[in-house]
Amino acid sequence: MVRRGLILFIFLLWPLASESALAHGGDGIAGGFLGGFSHPLFGPDHVAAMVAVGLWGAFLGAPAIWLFPVIFPLVMALGGVLGILGVPLPGVEIGIALSAVLLGMMVAMAARPPLLVAALLVGAFAIFHGHAHGTELPRGADPIAFSLGFVVATGCLHLAGIVFGLLARWPYGRMAVRTAGGVIAIAGLVFLGRFV
Amino acid sequence: MNASRIAIIALGLLAPPQAADAHVVIEGVGGFPGGLIHPLLVPAHALFLVALGLLAGQQTAAHRRAVFGVFAAASVAAILAVTLAVATNDADIMVLAGAALAGLLATTGRPLPTIVPAAIAAPAAGALMLDSVPAVVSTSETLLALAGTALGAILLSALVAWIAASPRYPWQRIGARILGAWAAASAILVLALRLAK
C-alpha cells in the first residue's frame, strides 16, 4: 500500500519529468521545477512560517494536521493569482514576517483555538506568501513546472514541520516542539525588524 | 461497436484533410505511439489527468466507469470535430480549468454525484484532444495520433484512479486530498498566468 502511495506521488510529479512538446514552448521544464522548488527554500521567512504551519498542525492533531496542508496551498494559489494579475497587496513582506511570529507563538504557547479560527489564521497568512510567489513568478520559466515546484516545496516544508511536531506526543518532545515554535517566533521578529 | 460509432469513425476518415495547426508530438515518434505518450509529455495534460484520476478514485466503481465513459465519448467527439477543421489556440485553458476543478473537488475527499466529475471530464477531455493535434497534414495520421492520445489519457487517469480508489490506510486518503490541493494550486496559478498574458 505504501507502494501505491508512492506511485500516486510519482504520477503527480510526472509533469515535471516531461520533455517539452514543440508547440507548448516549455523550455527548461526541469529548470522551471527546480527554480520553483528552491524559491521558498531560499526565503528564510517562508521556511520559518511553513515549518510553523506543520508544527502547529501536528500540535493540534487531526483534522488540523492534514487540513492545514490542504488549505494552505489553495489559499496561497489565490494570493498568487493576485500577484500575477498585479493586484497590489500592501505589506506583503511584513505579513510574511508576521506569519512566522504569530504561528511560531501559537506553537510556543501551545494555543488551541477552534479549528475554524486556526484555519482562518493559516489561510490569511497564505495569501501573503502566495502573493509574493505570484509576483516573483518568472515569466520565462515553464509555468506549470515552476508553480508545481514551489507548491511541492511548500508541502515538503509543512511535512517537515509535521514530522517534527509529532514529537509532541511525548513530554520532552512537546517541550522541543514548543521551543521550536519560540525560535520561529523570534526569527519572525528579526524578519519583522527589517521593515520597522 | 455500434452503428453510430462506426458512422462517426467513417465520417472522420472520409473528411477532407485539413491543415493541422499544432505541433509535432515528439520528433521521430508519430502516429499512434506518439499520440499514446503525448499526455505524459505535456505538463498541463498530465496535471489534469492526475487530478481527474484522484477525483475519480474517490467515487464509487460505477461512477468511475461513467466518468471514463464520458471522457471517452468526449474524446471521440473532439476527434470528429478535428476532422471537421475545428481548432482553437485556447484549449489549454479548458484543460487547466479542468485540472483546477478536479483538484479542488479531490480535496473534499467525498463521493459526488456522477454528473459533477463527468461535467469536468467532458469539456476538458475534448479540449485536451484539440490541444493535442499533431502537425501533420494527413488526416489518417492525425486520427491515429489522436486515438493514441485518447487511449493514453484514459489509461493514465484510470491508473491514478485505481491507485487512489483502494487506500488501505487513512493517511493514503489524506495524501490524495493533499495531492489534489497541490494539483489545484498549480493549475490555478498557471491559469492566472495564462489569462494574464
Interface residues (C-beta under 8 A of the other chain):
Chain A: M1 R4 G5 I7 L8 F9 F11 L12 W14 P15 L16 S18 E19 S20 A21 L22 A23 H24 G26 I29 W66 P69 V70 I71 P73 L74 M76 A77 L78 G80 V81 I84 L85 G86 G134 L137 R139 D142 P143 I144 A145 S147 L148 V151 V152 G155
Chain B: A22 H23 V24 V25 I26 H38 L40 L41 V42 P43 A44 A46 L47 V50 G53 L54 D92 L104 T107 A135 L156 L159 V160 I163 A164 S166 P167 R168 Y169 W171 Q172 I174 G175 A176 R177 I178 L179 G180 A181 W182 A183 A184 A185 S186 I188 L189 V190 A192 L193 R194 A196
